[in-house]
């Protein structure tokens, strides 16, 4: 769990390195001005959190089954 947290932290911190300042993306500007970008970001965040919860619950179940088997 600690390795995953560290990897996620470094990924988020390095995202700024690849950002292109001044690159006017028309769709992003439109979505930002109309407020829809926040809906997109929330949808992605909820999807990611759901997948992470699902994977961790499967991992816990698998560990429990392995423990019972041995």
N, C-alpha and C positions, 0 to 999 in steps of 0.2 A: 504494500500500500504506500509505503514511504517512497519507493522508487517511482511509482506512478505519479505521485504528487510532485515530485521533483521534476520529472519529465514534462508534466503539464505546465509547471511554472516556467521552465526554460522555453517551452514552445510559445507560450504567451508573451514572454519577454522578447523573444527573437522575432516576433511578428512585425515589430516596428522596423526592423532592419530591411524588410522587403517591401515596405510601404513606399509608394512613389508620390512624393509631395507635389502638388500642383497638377497632377493628372486628373483632369476633369472628366469623370465618368458621368455621362448624361443620365443614365438610369438611377445611379446612386444619388445624384443631386436632386432628381425629381422625387425619389422616395423619401429622402431626408427632408425636403421642403414640405411635403404633404404629411409627414409624420408616420408613414407606413414602414419606414426602416425599422422602427422599434417593434412593430409586429413581427417582422421577419426575424429580428434578433431574438425576440422572446420565443418564437416558434422553434428556432434552432436550439436555443438553450434548453427548452423543455424536452425536446427530442433527445438531446445529448444526455440530460439527466435521467430520462426514462431508460435509455439504453444502458447507462452506467449502473443504475439500480438493478436492472434485469441481469446484467452480467455478474455483479457482485452477489446477487441472490443465488444464481446458478452455482457460483464458486463455493458459497457456503454449503449448499446442498451436496455438492460433489465431495467436499471435504468431510462432511458428516457421513456420507455413504462409504467413503474410503476408510474412515475410522471404524465404522461398524464391520466392514469386511475383514479387516486385519484383526 
